[in-house]
């Protein structure tokens, strides 16, 4: 993994909305990241709100898509859409999201995200589509 890949993933996780949710970068490599969202009561009492889990998915996938040496600093990108399936209720727990690139096309990228709790229970799965214009 190059330093450029690491820096781009860290930049995505370091953006203001990700920081508002408390998201932290756990690991990164080309086309794959793991991020953590520590539990706070503001994410939901009794259960973590699905919107917070969706945001975690989007941030993790975006960081994975930007974690490639061919993506330049001037590149632009945005999430086109994603499908998420909630598998288990998340109650007062940290969440981990592992995002892995499935396909890097010309401008369209596809990735999978698995959200789990620290015990390894699957909380949600998602397929994310992203559009990126690669520039140097």
Buried (B, 14 or more C-beta within 10 A) or exposed (E): EEEBBBBBBBBBBBEEEBEEBBBBBBEBBBBBBBBBBEBEEEBBEEEBBEEBBBBBBBBBBBBBBBBBEEBEEEBEBEBEEBEBEBBEEBEEBBBBBBBBBEEBEEEEBBBBBBBBBEEEEEBBBBBBBBBBEBEE
